[in-house]
Amino acid sequence: MDPLSIAASIIAVLQLSAKVLAYLNDVKDASKERAKCAVEASNLHSLLLNLRFRLEEGIANTPWYTAIRALAVDNGPLDQFKQALETLQTRMTDGGRLKKASEALMWKFKKEEIAGILDRIERLKSLVEIALQMDHFKLSQAIINDTGIVRKTLDDVEHRRLVDWISPTDYPAQQSDIIKRRQEDTGQWFLEAPQVARWLSEAKGTLFCPGIPGAGKTMVAAIAIDHLLKSAQNSSHGVAYVYCNYKAQAEQDSSSILAAILKQLVQGRPSTVESVERLQKQHASRGTRPSPDEIYSALRDNSDGTRARFLTKIRDLQKGQDVCIMATSRFIPEIEDEFREALILEVRANREDVKRFVAGQIYRLPGCIQRSHALQEIVQKHIVEAVDGMFLLARLYTDSLLDKRTAKDVKSTLAKLSKGSAALDDAYKDALQRIEGQLDGDCKLAKKVLSWITFAKRPLTTAEICCALAVEPEDTELDLENMPDIEDLVTVCAGLVVVDPESAIIRLVHYTTQEYFEKISNTWNPSTYLHITTTCLTYLSFTAFQGGSCSNDKVFEERIQQNTFLDYAAKHWGEHARSVETEVSNQAGSLL
């Protein structure tokens, strides 16, 4: 490689890094990751500029110059940094569709993605610093070492590609979101229960943990998973888990669930990947997916209706291997019957846990509560007595105090807290009253948000719901100035909506919230179905899509990536339209 070629490579990277630095400084976000990317990229830009000048002054046949050439080889350090910059540029500007990153919807990177980009920046920065010392031997050795790191990185990428082929579902992200919401020291009663100790000590043990709606079964499961993952870190045991989602029932068939379990076991024990590689090779050329029996076979190799089939496969696996099973569920007779021979431990909101939870929420409550220890005690006492084993009520009752500004209002609200079977519906009615008591704009926004989340055919990401809410009748393109902030969406919904940061999913606080809104939809927001359908049809009619279908898979993937709401609108508008066919027939006809 001649001097001009190496200099040209560095100049190309410098030009790209200058653009990306401008985006990083303008992007609509103030996260630590964004700031760190900007600082590190700026430092490296300065070093590369210095190296460029050294190259222009140097002599091409010197050992130092020979060593420098290795920086610019294909997939070498410079190439790796360029790829990182291109990733940043593409994601911040929606594939180049936006002129300025300040117009971007949000900082669209997960922490692990940023960690990978920062790692590439740091590696090249170290190499350039060595190069500027003019020590060709030290530089050559450093590049050799970096090549080994790159090779390992490529192996890791291949491993990730393989496990993503097994299953796209990311239950670990869901686990991370749930366990982050754990109030410190809650759930210890479960880990210390004799049934749990016996289950952990027995080979092929099964523990069944039923509970009433809102008892805290999901959090108890997350606490148990967290405990098992930590216990199994340095052992030969594998831990895998599944969270069944009321919004994803169609996707959670037995094949998908088994595949997600296999994925986690392979992620935890990379040495067991051979059987999965064989499975992938069998299906890759045909473009097919493995059957439940094939996945079961891979699970067995790696063990060093949907519910019935899944349980049958897991029990078959348990018969041949030392597999322990824990399951949580509502009190549903057919499920209870499936676990009639298992150890039983009912999940109920523990009084001390509820008290800890309420104490941990005091910082969110009005000043009259924060300033009075006596009033805090009254709040804890009343909520603990009212929840009657239902942790969800503790959250809803705590939220009901957010707008109470005097001790009298607080005590009056606490005195009216419902108990028994009607308590949950009463808590939801109270939340709706608070929503309807807001400013008109906030109330309308809350109704749209709650309707979208309730009646969406699958879980929505934060970016998807923001796009959906930005669409207005007669729009021909997405108006980025009409995009709401996700924090505002959560705020106006009176505690009924939460965001899972790891997966970027916005959801209702509990599946009983879904059931409640489905029950009252005709009276509370009767235009929901029409609004959702017309939003999807309007989006699909945007000017950007009038060129017709995509010419190949790559163009199609780029279109999906650059248009956040396209995947949902295209796949599900027809399902929404069934309930309002007459009202949307003209709009649907125009689209088709």
N, C-alpha and C positions, 0 to 999 in steps of 0.2 A: 504494500500500500504506500503510495507516494505521499509527500508532505501535504500537497493540496487536498488529497482525499481525506486525510485525517482532520485537517483544519476545517474542511467542508462539513464533515460529520459533526464536529464540535459547534460550528456556526449554526447548523440546522437545529441542534439541540438548544443552543442559546436563544435562538429566535422563538422556538416553541415554549421554552421555559419563561421567557419574558411575557408571552401571551397568557400563560397559565397563572403567572404571578398577578397579572392584572385582574384575572377572573377571581383568584383567591381573595384579593383585597376588596372586590366588589360584591362577592357572593352574599346572599341574604341569609347570613348565619353568623353566630358569634361563638361557636363551639370551640373547645380547646383543640380538637383534632384539626379543624380548619386553620386555626392560628398556627399550630405547630407545623402543618404542611407549608404554610406561607413562609415561616421563618427558615425552615430547613431548605426549601427550594431556593430561597433568596441567597442563603449562604453558599449553596452549591453553584448557583449561577455566577457568583463572584469568583469562585475558585476556577470554574471552567473558563471564564473570561481571562483570568491570569494565565491559565495553561495555553490558551490560544495564542497569546502574545509570546510566550516562551517558545512555542512551536515555530512561530514566524521568524524568531531570532536564531533558532537552532540549526544544527548541521545534520542532514538526513542520514548520513552513514554512521553516526555515533551509536554506541550501545544503548544509551538512554533513549534515543529516538526509536530504535528497534523495539525496545520494551513498550514504548507508548503505543505502538501499532496494535498491541493486543487489547487495548481499551476499546477499539473501534471494530472488532470482529463481529460477525453475525451472532446475535443473542449474547453478546458480551456486555460489559458494564454500561457502556454508553447506550447500547440498544435497549437494555433493561430499563434504564432511566427514561429513555424516550417513550417506551411503552407505558410507563407509569404516568408520564405527563399527558400522553394521549388519552389514557383512561380518565384522568382528572378533567381534561378539557371536554371530552365527550359527555361525561355524566353531568357536569355542571351546566352545560349549555344544551341539554337534551339533544345530543347528536349534532350540534351546530345549528339547531333550529332557532335558538335564542341569540340575539346579537350581543347581549351583555349578561354576565352571570348574575347581576343584580336583579334580573327579571326571572331568574330560575325559581322553581317552586320551593326548593329546600336543599339542604346539604344531604345528598342522597347516598351516603356511604355508611356501611356498618364499620364498627371499630376494627374488626379483623382485616377488612379491606385496606383501611388507612394504615394499619400496622404493617401490612405487606408493602405498601407504597413507601412508607417512611423507611422501611428496611432497605429497599433498593436505593433510595436517596443516600442513606447513611453509608452503604457499602461503596458507592461511587465516590462520595465525598472523601472517604478514607484513602481510596486509591489516588484521587487527584492530589490530595495533600502530600502523599508519598512521592508522586510524580514531580511535584514542585520542589522537592528536596534534591532533585537531580541525582538520585541514587538508583541506578538502573537495576542493580542486583536485588535490592530490597523491593523495588517495584515489580520485577518479574516474579518473585516469590509470592508477593501479595496477590497478583493476578491469578497465579496458579491456585492459591487458596480460595479465591473468590469463585473460580471456575467450579471448584468442588461444591461450593455453596449453591451456585446456580443449578448444578446437576441435581443436587438434593431438592432444590425448590421445584424443578421440573418433575421430579419423582412425586413430590407432594401434590403438585397440580394434577398429575395423572391419577393419583389415589383419590383426590377429591372428585375428579370427573367420574371415576368408577362408582364411588358411593352415591353421588348424585344420580347416576343412572339407576342404581338400585331403587332409590326413592327420593322424590323432590321434597318430601315432608321434613320439616326441621323441628322435631319435638324438643331437642335441647334448647332452642331459642325460647320456646314456650315455657319450658321449665325455668329458665333464667328469669323470664318476666314474672312468673308467679312467685318464686322464692324471694325475689327482691322486695315483694310486698309483705313479706312475713314480719310481723312485729317481734322484736327481739325476745327470745326465751319462750315464745308461745309454741305449743305442740309437744313440749317435753313429756306431758302425760302419756302421749301416744307411744313415743320411743321407749318409755319406761314401763309400759304395760306388760304384764306377764305373757299375754298372747303373742306379742311381738317377739319377746325373748325366746319363746318356744318355737315360733315360726322360723326364726333365724338359726336356731340350733338343730332343727330337724332337716333331714334330707328330703327333697321333693315335697316340702311343706306348702300348704295353700292357706292364705289368710284372706278372709272376706270381711270388708268394712262397710256395712250399709249405713245410711243416715238419711234423715229428713232433708228436703230441699233447703239449701242455705246453711247446712250444719257446719260447713267448712271441709268437705271431703276433698276438694281439689287441693286446698292448702295442706291438709294432712298428707295427701299423696306426695306433694312436692317436698315436704319435710322428710318423709320416708326416703324418697329418691335421693335427696341431697345427702342424707346420712349414709345410704348404701354406696353412693358414688365415692364418697370420701373413704369409706371402709375398704372399698375394692381397689383403690388406687395402686397399691403395690402387691396385688394378689392376682391369681389366675382367673378370678371370677369376672364375668361380664354382667353389666347392668343395662337393661333396655326397658323402655316404658312408652306408653301411648296415652294421650289425652283425647278422649272422645269429645267431639265438638258438635253441638246441636246445629250449627250452621254449615257443617261439612259432612253430613251424613252420606250424601251421594258419593263422596270421594273416599269414605272410610269403609270400603268393603274388605273382605278377609285378605285378599291379595295385597292391598295397600298397607294394611296394618302389619301383616307379616313381613312385608318388604321393609317397612320402617324399623321394625325390630332388628332385622338382619343388618340394615345399614348402621345402626348404633353399635351392634356387636363388632362389626368390621372396623368401625371408627375407633373403638376402644382397644381392639387387638389387631393391628395391621398385619400381623404374621398369618392371620387366618383368611387372607384375601383370595387364596388360590381357587377355591370353589366358586367364588363370585366371578372371578375372571373367566372361568370356563363357561359359566352361565351367560355372561355378557357376550362372549365370542359366538355362542350358539344363536343368539338372537340379533346381534348387531347387523349382520348382513341381510336379515329378513325384515328388519324394522319392527320386530314384535316384542312383546313383554313376556316375562316368565309367568307361568301359571302358579296358583297357590301350592300345588304339589311340588313344583320345582323349587320354589322359595323354601318350602318346608324342608326339602332335601338339603338345601344349602344351610339352613339353620341347624339341622342335625349335624352336618359336617363341621359347623362352627361352634358347636356347643362346648367343645373343650371350652233360609235367611242368614246374614253376615255374622251375627253374634254367635250362633250355634256352631257354624263352620269354624270360625276363629277359635272358639274354646275347644272344639274337638281337636284341631291341629295342635294347639298348645298342650293339651292333655296328652296327646300321643307323644309329643316331644318330651314331656315330663316323665312318661313311663320309661323311656329309654335313656334319659340323662338326668343328672342331678339339677333339676330346674325348680326353683321356688317361685310361686305366683302370689301376688297380692292384687286384689281388685277392690274398687269402691263402686258404690251404686246407690241409687234411691231404693226404697223398699218396694221392689217390683217382684211379684210372686214367681214368675218364670226364671228371673235371675237368681232369686234366693234359692230356688229349687236346684239350679245348676251348682250351687256351692253348699248344699246341705251337709256335706261331709267335711267341710273346711273348718278351720278355727274361725270364730266369729268375734269381732270387736266393733261395736257400734261407735260411729263418730257423732259426737255431740259437742256443741260449743262449751268448753270448760269455763267455769265461772272466773277462775284466775286469769285465763287467757283473755276473756272478754274485758276484764278490768285492765289488763296490761294494754290491750288494743286501744281502749278509750283513753287511757292515760297518754298513750303515744300520739293521739290525735288532738290533744289539748291545744297545741301550738297553732292549729288551723281555726280554732273557735274564737268567737268575739272576745274583746278585751275584758268584759265583765266576768267571764269565766277564767281567763288567764290570770287575772289579778287576785282572784279569791280562791284560796285553797279549800275553804268550806264548800263553795259552790261546785268545785271540781269533784269533791267527795260525793255530793248529792247527784251530780251527773253520772258518775260511775255507778253508784248504788242503784239508781233507777233503771239505767240501761241494762245492767247485769240482770236485774230481776225481770225485766220485760222480755228479753230475747228468748228465754226458755229453750236453750239448746240450739238456737239458730244464729250463727255468726253473721250471716248476711244482714240480719236486723240491726246488729250492733253498728254496722257501717251506715245503714240507712238512717237509723235514729241519731247517730252522731251528726250526719249531714243535715238533719232537720233543724239543728241548732245554729247553723251557719249564719242565719239572718236574724237571730234573736239578740238584741242589743242591751237588754236590761235583765237583771236577775229575776224580776217578776215574769217576764216573757219566757225565760229559760225554764223556770219552775212550772209555769202553766203548760208549756209544751211537754215537759217530762210527765206531768200528771195525766196527760191524754194518750200516752203511748199505749198502743194496743197489745194484747197478749192473746195467745191461742191461735186457732186456725185462720182467723181473719186478719192477723197482724200484718202479714206480708202485703196483702192487697191494700190495707189501710196505709201502709208505709209508701206504697207506690202512688196512691191517691194524693197523699200529702206532698210527694215530690212533684207531681203534676200541678198541684195548686201553686207551688213555689215557681214553677216554670211559667205558668200563666199569669203570675203576679209580676213578672219582669217587664221591662220596656217592650213595646210591641215588636220591634225588630229582633230582639233577643228571643222572644217567645216564638216567633215565626221560624227563626233559624233553628231553635231547639226541636221544633216539630219536624222540620225537614231532616235534621240529623238522625233523630230517633226513628223516623219512618224509613229512611234509607238503610240504617243498620238492621232494623227489624225485618224488613222484607227483601233485603238483598239475598240473592240465591247462593252466595258464598261469602265468607268473611272479606271485608273491604280493607284495603290499606289506607293509611292516612292520605297519601297522594291521590288515590282514586276518589275518596269521598270529597276532598277539596275540589277536584276537577268537576265532579258531578254537581256540586253546589254552585260552581261558577257558571254553569251552562244556563242560559236564559232562552226563552222562545225567540225564534227568528235569528239567533246567532249563526254566523257562518264560520267562525273560528273561536278558539278559546281566548277569552279576555283575561289575561294574567292579573290585571288590576282588580278583577272581581273574585280573586282567590281568597278565601277566609284563612285565618291562622288557626292551626289545629288546637292551640291552647284555648281559643275562644269557643270552639265547638264543645270542648269538654266542660268549660265553665258554665255555659248556658244550659246544660243538661242536668243540673242539680244532682250530681253524683251518680247518675244512671249510666254514664258512659265512661270507659277507661281506654287508655292507649297502652298497648304492649310495645315498649321501645325496641326490643330486640327484633321482633318480627314486623314492626311498624303496622300492626293491625289495630284498628279502632273497633271496639265491641261494646255490647251491653255489659253491665256489671255482673250479670248472672243469667243463667238460662231461664229462670223464673220471670225475669224482666221481659224476655222474649215472649213467653207464654202470656203474660199480662197484656202486652201491647197488641198481640194477635187477637186477644179476646175483646179489646175495646176499640179496635182500629176503625170500625164503621162509624162510631160516634165521635171519637176523638179527632181523627184526621181522615175523613172519608175520601179525600181526593188523592190519597197516597199512591194508589196503583196507576192512576192517570199521570201524575207528576213524574213518577219513575220511568214509565214507558216513554213519555214525550221527551224526557231528558235524554234517554238512550238514543231515540230516533233523531233528535236534533244533533247530537254529537256525531252520529254516523253520517249525517248529511253535510258535515263540514266540508269546506272547499278542499282541504288537504286530502280528502279521500275520493274526490270525484274523478281521479285519473284511472279508477278501476282497480282490478286485482294486482297483486305484486307479481313481478316477473320470475322471482325465484325465492327460495327459503331465506337467503341472507337479507334480501330487501324486505321480506315479510317480518323477520325478527327485528330489523332496524325500525320498521314502522311501529311495531308493538312497543319497543323500548322508548321511542320518541313521543308516543301518544299514550299517556298514562292510563286513560279510561277506555281505550279502544278494546282491550281484551274483554273487559266485563260487558261493555255495551254490545259488542258483536255477538258474544256467546249467549247472552241472557235476555235481550230485548224481546224476543219472541215469547219467552215464558211469561214475562210481565204483561205482554200485550193480550194474552188469552182472556184476562178478566175485563179488558176494556176495548175489545175488538172494534165495536161500532164507533167509539169516540176517536180512535187513532187510525181508522182504515184509510183515510185520505193521505195522512202523513206517511204511513207505512207503504202505501201504493207509490207515492212519489219517490221514496228511497229505493224501492225494488225495481 
